Amino acid sequence: MRRSRYQGVYTDGKNYYTPTEDPEPVYGEKIVREGKKLYRRWDPARSKLAAAMYLGLENFKFKDSAILYLGAATGTTVSHISDISHIVWAVEISPISMESLVSLAERRRNIIPILNDARKPEEYSIFVDSPHVIYQDISQRDQVEIFIKNMEHYEPEIGYLMLKTRTINVRKKPREILKATTKLIGEKFTIKEIIDLKRFQKDHYAIVVGR
């Protein structure tokens, strides 16, 4: 195992891994032991951030950072981010998913699960202290507006939007939705990078923005 191009992340030459002290898998991922060290394989078919990395993501700002994660679900990607970051505030609206997220947080001190609606950043701001990064992966028609609202409220250094085009409008072509999204976001932020995730996630795009 050796260091990869992504700070805090390792590679065996083919796959990406995050170092961990937890010997139990979170979502059935492969765990590799080298001496006393453990590494968790980051599955690009299960994590859009990993998919973006396998497809050449240039902007990776998670090492030792404070992350506001919107749409945490059961914690698949959250768990890998927590392996390398300082703290992760994980916002999730589903009580069912929150049960799994809370169980994960009990095993990891740097995950703060927050049961709330990502549309209302003012409601969970009491728990969130100056995030460096906002990462959003939400299946909502207004996902772009939610992302912009949180970016404006918290003013992080960088933001990652995992755009789910079919959730926004199943009748329009994904490229049309991407164009409208980048136009809207580009009016307020600088778009650093756009990655088509179709190799791993059909009709999904990773959009990275800065202030």
BAFI-3210 file (N, C-alpha, C; in Angstrom, 3 decimals, decimal comma, padded with zeros to 6 digits):
// residues 211
n [1|2|3|4|5|6|7|8|9|10|11|12|13|14|15|16|17|18|19|20|21|22|23|24|25|26|27|28|29|30|31|32|33|34|35|36|37|38|39|40|41|42|43|44|45|46|47|48|49|50|51|52|53|54|55|56|57|58|59|60|61|62|63|64|65|66|67|68|69|70|71|72|73|74|75|76|77|78|79|80|81|82|83|84|85|86|87|88|89|90|91|92|93|94|95|96|97|98|99|100|101|102|103|104|105|106|107|108|109|110|111|112|113|114|115|116|117|118|119|120|121|122|123|124|125|126|127|128|129|130|131|132|133|134|135|136|137|138|139|140|141|142|143|144|145|146|147|148|149|150|151|152|153|154|155|156|157|158|159|160|161|162|163|164|165|166|167|168|169|170|171|172|173|174|175|176|177|178|179|180|181|182|183|184|185|186|187|188|189|190|191|192|193|194|195|196|197|198|199|200|201|202|203|204|205|206|207|208|209|210|211]
n.u [000,844|000,544|000,950|-001,552|-002,421|-004,229|-004,558|-004,135|-005,314|-004,865|-003,325|-003,281|-002,311|-004,329|-006,821|-008,484|-007,954|-008,906|-007,277|-007,907|-009,055|-010,956|-011,946|-014,209|-016,233|-018,155|-020,052|-019,822|-017,417|-014,079|-011,464|-008,106|-005,202|-002,052|000,654|000,316|-001,536|-004,689|-006,725|-009,422|-011,208|-012,283|-015,182|-016,084|-018,516|-020,298|-019,923|-020,105|-018,148|-015,813|-016,096|-015,705|-013,032|-011,771|-012,194|-010,548|-010,631|-009,636|-009,667|-009,384|-010,186|-010,304|-008,697|-007,982|-009,920|-012,903|-016,031|-019,176|-021,699|-024,268|-027,124|-026,493|-027,324|-026,945|-024,316|-022,136|-020,230|-019,657|-018,294|-015,783|-014,813|-014,657|-012,530|-010,310|-010,678|-011,095|-013,538|-016,939|-019,989|-022,942|-025,731|-029,011|-032,236|-033,926|-035,341|-034,990|-032,591|-030,999|-030,735|-028,816|-026,725|-026,268|-025,396|-022,999|-021,663|-021,270|-019,140|-017,191|-015,576|-015,530|-017,767|-020,722|-023,942|-026,863|-030,204|-032,159|-033,611|-032,016|-032,708|-032,932|-030,647|-030,244|-031,409|-029,787|-027,428|-026,531|-025,112|-023,027|-019,820|-018,203|-017,530|-015,030|-015,548|-018,349|-020,274|-022,532|-025,109|-027,938|-031,204|-033,324|-035,690|-035,144|-032,412|-030,217|-030,807|-030,825|-028,148|-026,895|-028,048|-026,978|-024,255|-024,117|-024,950|-023,040|-020,559|-018,187|-014,803|-014,797|-017,035|-018,871|-021,021|-023,036|-024,665|-027,847|-029,424|-031,787|-033,454|-034,157|-035,485|-037,039|-037,759|-036,235|-033,096|-030,076|-027,797|-028,935|-029,993|-027,644|-026,403|-028,197|-027,911|-025,167|-025,155|-026,785|-025,401|-022,965|-023,443|-023,076|-020,881|-017,516|-016,962|-015,037|-014,611|-016,038|-017,328|-018,336|-020,077|-020,854|-019,659|-019,741|-022,045|-024,982|-026,220|-025,372|-023,442|-020,410|-019,882|-017,649|-017,123|-015,879|-015,357]
n.v [-001,187|002,228|005,831|007,771|010,049|011,595|013,352|011,742|009,445|006,084|003,702|000,598|000,503|-000,021|000,220|002,552|003,396|004,081|004,810|003,118|002,615|000,978|-002,289|-003,401|-003,712|-001,128|-001,091|-003,546|-003,440|-004,243|-004,964|-004,370|-005,610|-004,492|-005,277|-003,651|-001,910|-000,890|-000,806|000,483|-000,447|001,821|001,976|002,676|002,200|002,454|004,861|008,183|010,122|008,591|007,513|009,823|010,279|008,018|008,721|010,818|013,140|016,415|018,313|017,885|018,160|017,144|016,088|016,312|018,269|020,226|019,051|019,592|017,506|016,858|014,975|012,422|009,770|006,320|006,391|005,551|006,956|008,964|007,567|006,981|009,556|010,394|008,905|010,346|013,041|015,946|016,506|015,540|016,815|015,322|015,482|014,297|013,473|011,311|009,283|006,512|005,979|007,455|005,918|003,970|005,696|006,881|004,635|004,214|006,563|006,123|004,475|006,058|008,908|011,377|011,905|013,688|013,120|014,537|014,948|016,329|018,691|019,425|021,672|023,675|025,261|027,070|025,925|023,813|025,026|025,538|023,331|023,190|024,300|026,540|025,115|023,790|022,564|021,786|019,029|017,533|015,186|014,578|013,350|015,138|017,248|019,946|020,070|021,590|024,211|023,815|023,244|025,677|027,390|026,428|026,785|029,563|030,204|029,057|029,604|028,049|027,019|025,424|023,511|020,508|019,162|016,484|015,900|014,800|014,131|012,891|012,924|015,552|016,169|013,888|013,896|015,664|015,912|014,722|016,339|018,805|019,512|019,636|021,826|023,934|023,874|024,492|027,058|028,389|027,973|029,072|031,778|032,578|031,313|030,040|027,681|024,918|022,386|019,715|016,522|013,774|011,104|008,736|006,267|004,904|005,810|006,337|009,166|011,043|013,720|015,111|018,126|020,634|023,451|026,763|029,724]
n.w [000,000|-000,820|-000,683|-002,299|-005,013|-003,763|-000,834|002,220|001,371|000,222|-002,086|-003,918|-006,339|-008,023|-006,730|-004,474|-001,021|002,367|005,449|008,543|011,933|012,675|012,673|011,597|008,718|007,043|005,002|003,835|002,554|001,379|003,652|004,212|005,714|006,707|008,357|011,369|010,456|009,067|006,144|004,240|001,399|-001,037|-002,568|-005,827|-007,000|-005,035|-003,834|-004,748|-004,563|-004,520|-007,073|-008,623|-008,021|-009,143|-011,720|-012,152|-010,493|-009,620|-007,571|-004,254|-001,089|001,570|003,594|006,975|007,286|008,145|007,609|006,145|005,543|003,416|003,093|004,136|004,340|005,039|005,654|004,012|002,208|004,020|006,030|004,896|004,428|007,057|007,913|007,152|007,666|009,870|011,233|010,707|010,005|009,702|007,901|007,706|006,543|006,814|009,254|009,384|007,965|009,639|011,932|011,256|010,742|013,221|014,636|013,298|014,013|016,682|016,672|015,669|016,548|015,295|013,754|013,527|013,777|012,348|012,478|010,254|007,905|004,954|003,587|005,398|006,609|008,663|010,866|011,751|012,225|014,753|015,483|013,723|012,953|011,202|008,551|006,347|004,001|001,944|001,203|-000,907|-001,461|-002,482|-003,061|-004,316|-005,927|-005,776|-005,352|-006,264|-005,509|-002,748|-002,299|-003,061|-001,170|001,260|000,751|000,617|003,175|004,967|003,846|002,903|001,956|-000,305|-002,384|-003,019|-005,268|-005,893|-008,554|-009,346|-012,021|-012,997|-010,838|-010,673|-013,128|-015,030|-017,656|-019,133|-020,912|-019,438|-019,954|-020,530|-018,079|-016,607|-017,883|-017,238|-014,493|-014,058|-015,046|-013,200|-010,763|-011,478|-011,474|-008,922|-007,793|-008,374|-010,799|-010,529|-011,502|-013,398|-013,515|-015,346|-014,171|-015,345|-015,872|-013,490|-012,184|-013,591|-015,370|-013,533|-012,140|-010,905|-009,411|-008,719|-006,746|-006,011|-004,022]
ca.u [000,000|001,333|000,146|-002,082|-002,395|-005,199|-003,988|-004,785|-005,848|-003,814|-003,650|-002,486|-002,014|-005,568|-007,947|-008,224|-008,268|-008,688|-006,786|-008,944|-008,761|-012,135|-011,794|-015,493|-016,668|-019,353|-021,049|-019,353|-016,194|-012,894|-010,495|-006,776|-004,285|-000,616|001,236|-000,682|-002,395|-005,867|-007,157|-010,738|-011,345|-013,306|-015,878|-016,643|-019,890|-021,130|-019,629|-019,902|-016,856|-014,821|-016,252|-015,049|-011,593|-011,361|-012,319|-009,547|-010,913|-008,453|-009,804|-009,675|-009,866|-010,933|-007,735|-007,947|-010,875|-014,223|-016,919|-020,633|-022,166|-025,718|-027,615|-025,538|-027,895|-026,506|-022,931|-021,110|-019,162|-019,324|-017,313|-014,454|-014,399|-014,302|-011,208|-009,209|-010,999|-011,105|-014,888|-017,981|-021,380|-023,668|-027,148|-029,860|-033,638|-034,646|-035,117|-034,523|-031,160|-030,331|-030,406|-027,523|-025,737|-025,961|-024,580|-021,664|-021,071|-020,879|-017,839|-016,260|-015,776|-015,551|-019,013|-021,823|-025,177|-027,869|-031,486|-032,762|-033,852|-030,916|-033,256|-033,007|-029,329|-030,299|-031,872|-028,719|-026,199|-026,088|-024,198|-021,992|-018,903|-017,294|-017,005|-014,145|-016,084|-019,711|-020,439|-023,977|-025,575|-029,345|-032,180|-034,449|-035,830|-034,532|-031,071|-029,305|-031,150|-030,378|-026,696|-026,585|-028,468|-026,000|-022,988|-024,229|-025,114|-021,836|-019,391|-016,995|-013,780|-015,080|-018,254|-019,007|-022,405|-023,264|-025,900|-028,660|-030,277|-033,088|-034,268|-034,633|-036,492|-036,800|-038,101|-035,179|-031,825|-029,130|-026,918|-029,708|-030,061|-026,292|-026,189|-028,985|-027,317|-023,903|-025,490|-027,294|-024,322|-021,916|-023,787|-022,730|-019,619|-016,607|-016,983|-013,667|-014,486|-017,252|-016,988|-019,449|-019,874|-021,638|-018,983|-020,150|-023,364|-025,619|-026,929|-024,871|-022,259|-019,777|-019,563|-016,840|-017,161|-015,169|-015,951]
ca.v [000,000|003,462|007,048|008,101|011,473|012,264|013,433|010,920|008,243|005,164|002,893|-000,589|000,605|-000,225|000,703|003,544|002,948|005,023|004,127|003,043|001,884|000,153|-003,530|-003,846|-002,979|-000,297|-001,456|-004,758|-003,162|-005,046|-004,368|-004,942|-005,402|-004,510|-005,116|-003,217|-000,915|-001,355|000,074|000,140|-000,169|002,833|001,402|003,721|001,865|002,756|006,221|009,083|010,783|007,631|007,457|011,014|010,078|007,055|009,389|011,881|014,340|017,242|019,067|016,979|019,012|016,508|015,730|017,145|019,373|020,167|018,780|019,542|016,525|016,938|013,755|011,424|008,416|005,412|006,707|004,901|007,914|009,640|006,774|007,163|010,934|010,490|008,283|011,260|014,436|016,326|016,319|015,496|017,027|014,513|015,834|013,320|013,741|010,055|008,650|005,135|006,073|008,038|004,843|003,417|006,765|007,003|003,468|004,490|007,643|005,559|003,832|007,061|010,105|012,631|012,043|014,274|012,921|015,582|014,633|017,603|018,939|020,227|022,937|024,619|025,336|027,871|025,092|022,969|025,821|025,478|022,192|023,265|025,408|026,962|024,018|024,116|021,904|021,257|017,932|017,249|014,066|014,554|013,015|016,064|018,059|021,251|019,821|022,680|025,338|023,439|023,393|027,105|027,973|026,057|027,438|030,970|030,315|028,664|030,176|027,203|027,260|024,633|022,717|019,381|018,800|015,287|016,243|013,664|014,795|012,244|013,336|016,904|016,088|012,659|014,111|016,411|015,238|015,049|017,441|020,039|019,828|020,048|023,176|024,861|023,873|025,238|028,471|028,902|027,981|029,960|033,162|032,864|030,691|029,649|026,243|024,447|021,080|018,937|015,159|012,893|009,870|007,683|004,967|004,256|006,285|006,878|010,447|011,783|014,548|015,731|019,531|021,215|024,906|027,558|031,041]
ca.w [000,000|-000,878|-000,726|-003,618|-005,348|-002,888|000,506|003,221|000,718|-000,221|-003,260|-004,189|-007,753|-008,753|-005,931|-003,425|000,329|003,462|006,648|009,568|013,161|012,888|011,919|011,065|007,523|007,194|003,994|003,189|001,803|001,690|004,567|004,018|006,835|006,444|009,680|012,340|009,824|008,346|005,060|003,712|-000,030|-001,320|-003,715|-006,689|-007,354|-003,874|-003,388|-005,889|-004,404|-004,998|-008,531|-009,164|-007,869|-010,165|-013,019|-012,273|-009,704|-009,374|-006,321|-003,144|000,061|002,721|004,629|008,187|007,145|008,777|006,476|006,293|004,577|003,264|002,470|004,624|004,203|006,101|006,010|003,188|001,888|005,277|006,772|004,294|004,705|008,477|008,088|006,819|007,994|011,286|011,740|009,691|010,427|008,731|007,923|007,032|006,855|007,039|010,564|009,192|007,662|010,800|012,866|010,838|010,864|014,653|014,983|012,763|014,811|017,968|016,453|015,152|017,360|014,529|012,999|014,289|013,010|012,553|011,846|009,869|006,493|004,410|003,090|006,504|007,243|009,887|011,972|012,297|012,350|016,143|015,608|012,693|013,225|010,129|007,718|005,231|002,817|001,908|000,257|-000,970|-002,282|-002,082|-004,107|-004,223|-007,143|-005,529|-004,813|-006,617|-004,625|-001,404|-002,295|-003,077|000,108|002,283|000,417|000,996|004,631|005,707|003,181|002,967|000,939|-001,493|-002,289|-003,948|-005,532|-006,686|-009,252|-009,779|-013,015|-013,122|-009,706|-010,970|-014,196|-015,778|-019,065|-019,801|-021,079|-018,368|-020,351|-020,416|-016,651|-016,219|-018,403|-016,427|-013,148|-014,060|-015,257|-011,931|-009,778|-011,960|-011,172|-007,531|-007,401|-009,442|-011,039|-010,672|-012,128|-013,634|-013,909|-015,688|-013,409|-015,993|-015,805|-012,246|-011,772|-014,787|-015,290|-012,374|-012,359|-009,747|-009,683|-007,644|-006,843|-005,023|-003,824]
c.u [000,889|000,394|-000,316|-001,926|-003,321|-004,709|-004,808|-005,310|-004,704|-004,283|-002,752|-002,095|-003,245|-006,762|-007,505|-008,700|-008,117|-008,223|-007,857|-008,424|-009,906|-012,038|-013,081|-015,856|-017,960|-020,449|-020,628|-018,084|-015,035|-011,970|-009,177|-005,912|-002,848|000,092|000,145|-001,688|-003,532|-006,274|-008,491|-010,825|-012,527|-013,975|-016,530|-018,078|-020,857|-020,974|-019,332|-018,588|-015,735|-014,884|-015,542|-013,527|-011,064|-011,398|-011,449|-009,828|-009,628|-008,486|-010,266|-009,227|-010,422|-009,976|-007,701|-008,911|-012,134|-015,243|-018,382|-021,149|-023,693|-026,218|-026,753|-026,009|-027,394|-025,022|-021,838|-019,942|-018,716|-018,213|-015,903|-013,931|-013,957|-012,941|-010,074|-009,453|-010,952|-012,475|-015,876|-019,337|-022,251|-025,169|-027,951|-031,304|-034,418|-034,337|-034,583|-033,029|-030,382|-029,959|-029,045|-026,412|-025,309|-025,084|-023,152|-020,942|-020,628|-019,523|-016,769|-016,537|-015,956|-016,768|-020,107|-023,100|-026,220|-029,125|-032,193|-032,913|-032,758|-031,395|-033,205|-031,676|-029,317|-030,699|-030,761|-027,396|-025,664|-025,069|-022,961|-021,122|-017,912|-016,708|-016,093|-014,748|-017,561|-019,756|-021,912|-024,292|-027,033|-030,253|-033,433|-034,512|-035,138|-033,113|-030,090|-029,548|-030,705|-028,869|-026,293|-026,909|-027,463|-024,640|-023,005|-024,309|-023,796|-020,534|-018,127|-016,000|-014,156|-016,348|-018,292|-020,485|-022,446|-024,642|-026,602|-029,715|-031,666|-034,016|-034,869|-035,743|-036,179|-037,049|-037,001|-033,904|-030,868|-028,229|-027,632|-029,783|-028,701|-026,025|-026,935|-028,399|-026,045|-024,133|-025,931|-026,189|-023,237|-022,193|-023,341|-021,353|-018,766|-016,645|-015,572|-013,560|-015,858|-016,828|-018,261|-019,181|-020,497|-020,975|-019,429|-021,592|-024,025|-026,377|-026,573|-023,605|-021,722|-019,383|-018,836|-016,802|-016,351|-015,808|-015,256]
c.v [001,251|004,668|007,317|009,592|012,279|012,200|012,625|009,599|007,407|004,347|001,662|-000,632|000,451|000,391|001,783|003,004|004,113|004,250|004,150|002,334|000,930|-001,118|-004,043|-003,042|-002,227|-000,745|-002,702|-004,580|-004,046|-004,274|-005,121|-004,616|-005,490|-004,229|-004,782|-002,239|-001,561|-000,324|-000,434|000,505|000,758|002,464|002,489|003,438|002,203|004,195|007,112|009,848|009,860|007,522|008,632|010,880|009,113|007,675|010,646|013,173|015,102|017,923|018,141|017,656|018,441|016,199|016,770|018,326|019,156|020,113|018,848|018,653|016,533|015,731|012,569|009,985|007,535|005,551|006,052|005,843|008,674|008,888|006,945|008,576|011,070|009,857|009,290|012,712|014,684|016,052|016,321|015,716|016,387|014,747|014,834|013,522|012,479|009,458|007,226|005,114|006,586|006,972|004,241|004,443|006,952|005,835|003,646|005,527|007,145|004,875|004,832|008,405|011,385|012,775|012,567|014,116|013,979|015,204|015,945|017,656|019,863|021,536|024,041|024,714|026,131|027,032|024,232|023,722|025,837|024,358|022,328|024,503|025,593|025,808|024,530|023,648|021,586|020,189|017,552|016,124|013,798|014,241|013,868|016,882|019,406|021,129|020,953|023,889|025,066|023,652|024,860|027,756|027,662|026,683|028,894|031,144|030,079|029,198|029,322|027,567|026,589|023,807|021,645|019,036|017,555|015,444|014,993|014,192|014,195|012,576|014,709|016,867|014,879|012,838|014,847|015,582|015,663|016,237|018,790|020,484|020,289|021,483|024,215|024,994|024,702|026,727|029,103|029,019|028,979|031,429|033,567|032,359|030,387|028,139|025,782|023,203|020,436|017,564|014,370|011,530|008,640|006,310|004,177|004,595|006,978|008,171|011,246|012,548|015,027|017,145|020,105|022,719|025,560|028,927|032,067]
c.w [000,000|-000,944|-002,156|-003,883|-004,449|-001,441|001,509|002,691|000,167|-001,422|-003,318|-005,659|-008,621|-008,043|-004,948|-002,080|001,297|004,688|007,729|010,807|013,491|012,047|011,276|009,809|007,769|006,230|003,205|002,394|002,275|002,627|004,441|005,227|006,342|007,755|010,684|011,738|009,039|007,299|004,508|002,238|-000,254|-002,639|-004,577|-007,136|-006,222|-003,385|-004,584|-005,771|-004,882|-006,517|-009,188|-009,089|-008,928|-011,560|-013,120|-011,538|-009,375|-008,005|-005,198|-001,859|001,372|003,873|005,746|008,132|007,972|007,650|006,898|005,179|004,559|002,484|002,851|004,454|005,348|006,416|005,203|002,886|003,131|006,005|006,209|004,539|006,158|008,766|007,933|007,238|009,498|011,902|010,570|010,357|009,359|008,859|007,104|007,496|007,221|008,411|010,440|008,892|008,866|011,828|012,542|011,018|012,321|015,109|014,504|013,613|016,185|017,889|016,035|015,825|016,551|013,619|013,924|013,462|013,363|011,778|011,528|008,358|005,969|003,811|004,151|007,250|008,546|011,099|012,565|012,432|013,778|016,359|014,730|012,882|012,075|009,313|006,619|003,912|003,005|000,828|000,262|-001,945|-001,883|-003,268|-003,942|-005,507|-006,994|-004,975|-005,114|-005,721|-003,184|-001,279|-002,226|-001,740|001,210|002,018|000,843|002,507|005,367|005,111|003,311|001,866|-000,383|-001,285|-003,365|-004,073|-006,404|-007,329|-009,778|-010,746|-013,108|-011,970|-009,943|-012,015|-015,078|-017,277|-019,837|-019,917|-019,960|-018,701|-020,263|-018,957|-016,136|-016,660|-017,573|-015,021|-013,101|-014,282|-013,945|-010,892|-010,168|-011,728|-009,775|-007,112|-008,633|-009,601|-011,369|-011,536|-012,304|-014,142|-014,176|-015,038|-014,070|-015,977|-014,575|-011,843|-012,968|-014,481|-014,029|-012,754|-011,008|-010,146|-008,481|-007,813|-005,726|-004,940|-004,722]
res [m|r|r|s|r|y|q|g|v|y|t|d|g|k|n|y|y|t|p|t|e|d|p|e|p|v|y|g|e|k|i|v|r|e|g|k|k|l|y|r|r|w|d|p|a|r|s|k|l|a|a|a|m|y|l|g|l|e|n|f|k|f|k|d|s|a|i|l|y|l|g|a|a|t|g|t|t|v|s|h|i|s|d|i|s|h|i|v|w|a|v|e|i|s|p|i|s|m|e|s|l|v|s|l|a|e|r|r|r|n|i|i|p|i|l|n|d|a|r|k|p|e|e|y|s|i|f|v|d|s|p|h|v|i|y|q|d|i|s|q|r|d|q|v|e|i|f|i|k|n|m|e|h|y|e|p|e|i|g|y|l|m|l|k|t|r|t|i|n|v|r|k|k|p|r|e|i|l|k|a|t|t|k|l|i|g|e|k|f|t|i|k|e|i|i|d|l|k|r|f|q|k|d|h|y|a|i|v|v|g|r]
***
